[in-house]
Amino acid sequence: MPGDRTTRSAALLIAALVLAETVSAFETTMSVQLLYAQHPFFGTDISKLTWIVTAYMLVAAAATGVCGRLGDQFGRTRVLNIVLLISAVGSIVSAVAPNLEVVILGRGLQGVSGAVLPLVIGLAREILPKEKITTGIAIVSASALIAGASGMLVSGFILDHFDWRYIFWTAVLLAVLAIFAIRAVIPRSVAAESDPGKVDYLGAALFSVAIGTTLFGVTRSSEWTWTDSRTLGFLGVGFVLLALWTLWELRVEHPMMDVRRFANPKFAIGMLATVIIAFGVFGLSQVMPTAVLRTPTHIPVPGGAPIELPVGLGLTATVTGLVGGLGALIGFTISPLPGRISRRYGAARTIMIGAAVSVGAFWSVVHLHTTVGGFIVFTIISSIAVTFCYGALPTLIVECVPEDETSAAVGMQAVVRTTFQGVAASFSGVFLARGEIKVGDMAFLSEQGLETVAVVAVVASVIGFLLAAAASRYRDSTLAYRDDGVALPGREPAVRLD
C-alpha cells in the first residue's frame, strides 16, 4: 500500500493509533480501583475481587497470541476494529452487571483489547512513511504508560463522585471513539497475499483454560486450604492441561507459542526472567499499592473508640490515582535511559539494574507504608524499577533470535508477560488476605499480608537479577554499541536496533 503512506498526515495516523492503544491501557488499569471500592456490590473478599484483574489478563494473553496472526491473514485494520468492538461489548456487560460474577465476565471480554498494541505497532510499520515508523512506534508504546496512569486516575475520580458503573461506560466511549477514528483515518490494511498459517485456536484455548483452572485453585485455597481435595483437584487439572498444551504446541505446524525456541539457552533464560519479573516486579506492584492507599487508617465504632488499623493510609480513590500517575510520569521521563544502557551494555544489564532497584523498593515498603510521603517514595522507586525492566525485556529476547523471527519471539514474550502479570494479580489476593483483620463483615489489610507481598516480591526480584546476570554471559548475540554506533569488541549482534 505505498500510496496510503502519503495520502494522510503522519501525525493524524499516529493520533488514531494512540487512541486505539489508549483503550487497551485504560482498560488494563481502570479496574484496580474497584478492588477497594468499599461498596456492598463488590464485598470484601480480596481473593475473589482480584479476578476482576485476572480475568482481563488471561484473555489478553490468549488474544495477544492469536490476533497478530489474524491481522496478517485478514488485515490488521479489520481485526483491530473487531477487537475494539468486542472490548466495548465487554464494558457494557460489566456496566449493567447484576452481580460481581457478571462484572468478571465482562472484564474477560474486555481482555481482547490486550491485542491492540501488537496490532497498532504492525499498522505503524504498514501505513506510516518510512521515516516516521520509529517515531510512531515509540509514541504509541509510550502512550500506554500515560494512558494506564489515566485509567487509575479517571476511575478513582468516578468512584469518589459518581456511580462505579460510569467507569465501564467511559471505556465504552473510548472504544467507540477509537473505532470511528480508525475507520476515518487508518487506510484499510491488506490481508496476507500468501497464507501465513492457520491460527492455533486450540492452543490458545488450552492455554487459557489451563492457567485459569490453576489460578482458580490458588484463589480458593484461602477458603478451602492447600490440602483440600478441591484445591488439589483444580491445581492438578491445570497442570495436566498445561502438559497437554505443551505437547500440542510441539506437534502443531503453526503454534500459538513455538516452545522449540527454548532450545536456545539465552532465549530460555530470557523467557524465565520474563516470568519471574512479570510476576514480581510488574504484577505484585499492581494491586498492593492500591490496597495500602485505599485501606482506612481506622474504623469508627458507634459509641466507642475507633479501631486503629496497622496498614492503611485512607486516601480517596482520586488521590490514589494521582499517586500512581506521579510514578508513571517519572517512569515516562526516564524511559530513554534504559534504552541507552541496553544499547551500550546489553539488555541483561539493564534488567539487572531494574531488579536491584525493585529489591530496594519492596524492602522499603515495609517501613515506608505508614506515611503518604514515605509511600510516594516507594511508588517512585518501584516505577523506576518497572521502567528499566519493561523496556529491556523485549530487547533481551530480540538479542537472541534472527531478524526474521523478531516479531514472533517478542509476541511470544508478550503472551508470557501478560499471563504472569495476571497470575500475580491472583496471588496478590491470596497474599494480602493473610492475617487480615475482620470487623463484622468487613476485612482489612494487615502487616502480615503486606510483608508477605514484600518478601515474595524481593525474592522474585533477586531471582530475576540472577537470571539476567546469567543471560549477560551469552555475549555472542548481544546488541551493544558505542555512542558512535560502532559495535563493542567481542559483540556480534544478530540484528541492530536503531
N, C-alpha and C positions, 0 to 999 in steps of 0.2 A: 504494500500500500504506500508507495513512495509519494503519491500525490497528496495523501492525507497528512503527511508530515509538515506540509507548508500551508495548508488551507486554513488552519486555525492558529490563533495566538498560543504560543507555548505556555504563557502564564495562565491562560484560561484552561488549557488542558490539565495543567498541574493542579489548579484550584479544584477542578472536578474530581481528580484522583484523590486529593487530600480530603475532600468532603466525604468520599466513599470510605476512606480509611478512618475518618473521624467516627463514623457509625460503629465500626468494629472496636476501636479503642474505648469509646464511650460505653458500649455495652459490656466490655470486659470489666470495668471498674464500678459501674453505676450501682451494682447490687451489693457491694461490700458494706455500704452504709446500712442496708436492710438487716444485716446480721445483728445489729444493736439498735433497731428501731424502737425498742421498748413499746411495742404495740401488741395488743392481745391477739391480733390476727396471726402474728409470727411466733408467739410463745417465747420461751427462754432456752429451749434445748439447742445449744450451740452445735452439737454434733449433727443434728438434723438440719439446722439452718445453713450449715456450710455447703449443703447440696445446692443451694442457690448459686454458689460459685462453681462447685464441682461439675454440675450438670452442663454448664456452659463450656467449661474447659474440655470435658471429654468429647462432646460433639465437635468442638472447634478442632481438636486433634484429628478426628476422623475426616472432617471436611477439608482440612489442610492437605490430608493425604490423597484425596481424590479429585478435588475441584481444579487443581492445576492441570491435571491431565484432561479433565472435561473441557477446560478452557482451550487446550490445544486442539481437541477434536471438534468442538462446536463453536469456537470463537470466544475470546475472553470477555468481550463486552456483553454478549448474551448471557454467559454464565454469571457474570458479576451482577447483572440486573436480577437474575433469578435468586441469587444468594441474598441480595438486599431485600427482595420481596418476602422470602421465607423468614428472614430475621424480623421484618415488620409484622408478619403474622404472629411470630412468637411473642413479640412485645404486646400485641393486642390480647393474646391468650393470657399473659401474665396480668395485664391491666384489668381484665374483667374476671380474674380467677376468684372462685368462691372459697378456696382454701389454699394452704401452703403447697400441697402436692401439685395443684394445677399451676401455681406460680413456677415451680421447679420444672414442670413440663414445658411451659413457655420459654423458660431460660434455656432448656435444651434446644428448642427450635431456634432461639436467638444464636446459639453456638455456631451455626453455619457461617456467621459473619467472621469467624476466625479465619476463613479462607480469603477474606478481602485483600489482605496485604500481599500475598503472592500473586494474586490476580492483577492488582493495580501496578505492581512492580513489573510484571510481564507486559502490561499495557504501556507503561512508560517506555520500555525498550522498543515497543512496536510502533507507537504513534508519535513520539516526540522527535524533533530534529536531533540529529546525532550529537551535536554539540551541547544539547540540553539534557541528554539522558542521565548523566551522572548527577547533575544538579537536581533533576526531577526526583530521582530515586532517593537522594539524600533528604530532600524536603518532605517527601511522603513518609519516609521512615521516621524522621524527627517529629513529624506531626503526631505520631502515635503516642509519644511521651506526653506531649502537652494535652492531647485530647483525653488520654487516660486520667490525668490530673483533673481535667474539667469534669469528667464523669463523677469523680468523688465530690467535687465542689457543688455542681449543679444538683446532684441527688441529695446532698446534705442540706442545701438551701430549701429544696422542695419538702424534705422531711420536717424541717423546722417551721415552715409556713403554710404548707398545703397538704393534701392527702398524698400518701405514698404512691398511689396508682399513677399520679402525674409523672413520675419518673419513667414509667414504661410508655406513657403517651408521648413524652419528649423523645424517646428512642424511635417511636413510630414516625414522628415528624421528621427527625433527622434522616431516617431511611427513605422516606418518600421524597424529600428534597434531593437526596443523593441520586435516587433513580431518575428523577427529572433532569438533574444536571448531567448524568451520564448519557441519557438519551439525547439531550440537546447539544452536548459539546463533544463527546467522545465519538469518533468515527466507528462504524461497525467493523470489528476486527474479523479477520478471515479465519476460517477453520483450517486445520492442518490439511495440506494438499495430499500428504500420504498418511496412512493410518499410524498414529503414534503408539498404538497398542490398546488393548481393552483395559477398562478401568477395573481395578481389583475391589469390586464391591464386597465380595465375601470376606476378603482380608480386612477391610475397614470395619465391617460389622462384627467379625470375630474379635478384633482388637478392642473395640468399644465395649462389647458385652463382657469380655474377659476383665478389663480394667474396672468396669462398673460393678461387676459382681464382687470382685476383690474388695473394692472400696466400701461397698455396702456392708460386708462383713466387718471391716475395720470400724466403720462409724457406729455400728450397732454393738460393738464389743464393750463399750462403756455401760450398756444396759444388760447385755447377755453374759459378759465376762469372756475372757480369751479362751477359756477351756470349755465353754458351752458348745454342744454339738452343732448348734445353728451357726455360730461364728466359724467354727472349723469347717462346716459344710460349705458355706459361701466362699471361704478362702480356698478350700480345696478345688471347688468347681472353677474358680477364677484361674488358679494355677494350671489346671488341666486345659482350660480353653486357651491360655497363653501358649502352652506347649503345642497344641493343635494349630494355633495361628502360626507359630514359627515353622512347623512342618509344611503348612500350606504355602507360606511365603517362599520357602525353598523350592517348591515344586512349580508354582505358577510362573508363566512366562513374563508377565509384567506386574510384579508385586507392588503392593502399597509401600512397603519398605524393603529394599534389597539387603537382606541380612548377610549376604555374602561379602558385603563391604567390610564386615568386621574381621575379615582375614588380614586386613591392613592394620598392624598394631597401633600406629598413631591414630588412625580413624577410630579404632575400638576404644582407645584411651580417651580420645576427644568426646566420643558419644557418652562414655561412662561419666566423664566430667560434666557433661551437659545434664545428665540425670541428677547427679548429686547437687550441682549448683542450682538447677531449676527447682529442686525440692527445698534446699536450704536457703540460699541467698535470695532467690526470687519468691518462692512460694510462701515460706514461713514469714516473710516480711510483708505479706499482702493482707492477712487477716488480723494478726496480732496487734499492730498499731491502732487499728480502729477499736479493738477490744479495750485497750488501755485508755484511749482518749474518750470513749463514749461511756464507759462504766462510771457511775456516780461516785463521789467521794464519801457519801454517807447516805443512809436510808432513814427518812423520817419515821418515827414511831408515834402514833397518836397517844397522847397522854404520858409520854415517856421521853427519855433522852435518845437522840438519834444514834443509829448504829454506824460506827466508822468502818469503812471498808479499806483493807490494806492495799488494794490496787485499784486505781481509777482516778481520772482527772476531771470527770464530769463536764466535758466540753460539749457544746452543741454540735449537731451534725455539720452545720455550715463551717464552724471554726475547725472542726476535724478535717474537712475538705481543704481548707486553707493551709493547714499544716502539711498535708500531703502534697498540695500544689507547690509549696515552697521547696520541698525536697525534689520534686520533678523539675522545677525551674533551675535549681542548682545542677542537677544531673544533666539537663539540656545544655547549660552553659559550658560545662567542662567536657562535653561529648567529643570535641575534636582531639583532646589529649590522649585518650586511649587509642585512637586511630593512629596517631603519630608514633606512639610507643610500639604498637603492633607492627607498623611499617618498618621501624628501625630494628627492633629486637625480637619480633615474632609475637604472635598472639598468645602463646602459652605464658609468657612472662607478664603480659597484661592481665591475664586471668589470675595469675599468682598474686598480683597486687590487689585485685578486686577481692579475692578470697581472704587475704590477710586483713584488709580493711573491714570485711564482714565479720571476722572473728572479733575485732575490736568493738564493732557496733553492737553485736549481740551480747558480748560480755558486759558492755557498759550499760545496757538497758536495764539490767537487774538493779543497778544503782541509780540510774537516771530517770526512772519512771515516776518518781514522787513529785516532780515539779514539771510545769509546762515547758519552761526553758530547757530543763535537762532533757525532756523527751524530744524537743525540737533538735537538740544537738544529736541525739540518736538518729532521728529522721534524716538529717543531713549526711551523717556518716554512712548510714545504710544506703542512701541514694547514690553516693559516690561509689560504693561497692557494686551496686546494681549496674551503674553506668559502665564501669570498667569491664564487668563480666558480660553484659548484654551485647556490647559491641564486638567483643573479641571472640566469643564462642563460635559464631558463623565463620569468622576468618580462620580459626583453628581447623575447622573441617575443610574449608577451601584449600588450605595449605597441603592437604594430603590426598587430593584427588586430581585427576587430569581436568583440563579446562572444559572438555565436553561433558563432564559429569558433575559440574559445579551446581547447576540448578537442582538436579535430583538429590544430590547429597545434602545440600542446605535445606531442601524441603523435608527430607527425612529427619534432619535435626530439629526442624520446627515442630514436627509431629511429636517427637520425644519431649522437647522442652515444654510444649503446651500441656501434654499429658501429665508430666510430673509436677507442673505447677498446680494442676487440678488435684493430683494426689496429695500434695502438700496442704492444699486448702481443706481437704477432707481430714487429714491427720491433725491439722491445726485445731479442729473442733474437739477431737479426742484429747489432745494435749491440754488445751485451755480448760477443759472440763475437769481436769484432775484437781481434787481438793476444793471444788467450787463451793462457795458459801451460799447456802439456801436460806431464804427468809420467806416463809409461806410458799407460794407458788413460784417465787422468783429465785433465779440463780445468778450469782455474780462471780467474777474472776477472782482467783486467789493468787497469792505469791507462788504457791506450788505450781499452778498452771502456767504462770508467766515464766518461772525458772525452767520448767520442762521444755517449753518452746525455745528458750535461750540456749539451754545446754545442747539440745538436738541441732539447732542451727549452727552453733560453734563447732560441734563435731563434724557436721556436713561441710562447713567451710574449710576445716583443716583437711578433710579428705579431698575436697576439691583442689586445694592448694597442692597437695602431694600428687594428685593425678596430673595437674597442669605441669608440675615440675618434671614428671615422668615424660610427658609429651614433648617438653622442651629439649629432651635429649635426642629426638629424631630431627636432626638438622638438615638432612639432605633435601627436604621438601619445604622448608620453612621460608615464608616470604619475609625478607628483611632487607632493607635498603638504607643507604646513607641519605642524607638530606639532598644530595645532588642526583639521586636516582640510581646510583651505581650499587649493584648487589654486594653485600658484605662478603669478605673472604670465607670460603668454606660453605657458602649457602648457594644452592642451585634450585631456585623456586620452580614449582610446576607451572605457575601462572602468576603474572604480576598484577597487583591490584592498584590501579590508578584511578 
